[in-house]
Amino acid sequence: MEPDEIPDNIGRFEVIQHLASGGMADLFLCRQSGPMGFEKIVALKQIRGRHSDDGEFLTMFMDEARTAALLNHPNIAQIYELGNENGAPYLAMEFVNGRNLSAIFKKTVAQGVTMPSHIVAGMMVGILRGLAYAHGKTGTGGEQLNLVHRDVTPQNVLISHDGQVKLVDFGIAKVSNQHARTRHGVIKGKYSYMSPEQVRSQPLDGRSDLFAVGILLYEALTAHRPFKRGNTVDTLKAVISELPPDP
């Protein structure tokens, strides 16, 4: 995003910095100010491009965002506000001051080392606690929500500088994947972290997320993705029919 394209404000949030852009949204660091010096720093994700004009996608995004906002757990980044600015929906969420697991993996690979097992164990426990909470979450009427993250990948696990483990994009990944299959007849996502059921476009439950956590654990300890192959087709075949190499 060019500097002159960065907005000054989104809703009631002052934009401090543009953090990243993806195919679906822009991510900003923002400030919410209030009376008597109140100030809160948030991460704000705003839908952009063709998705802003897609009524079906926006409906799904809003529904899933409202569901994700029900989640309140130390290992899940909290959603504070769902809004709409000039036709472009946005989510204001907890800002985690740290790095995602993908950046940490890349740094360890560059240094030729693997992560200490006790550090890996602590991170995985944090991820699993967040997933256990979400998988068991019920609605206001006591009904089971049957939430599945569907995109438990290194990019969606944040580690703060003080050691907190936070899952992000809970529920939003489901929207993106459903939308992609409906419109294009293909699976969208990070193939090497999918469960066999997700590759086959079968109904999913929380066990699919646990399969992905197993892949994260393997990669953290070995610095290799167990099912990653030279091309998409071979990667999908490996997920479905091959065992990971003995670490």
Disulfide bonds with the S-S distance in Angstrom:
none
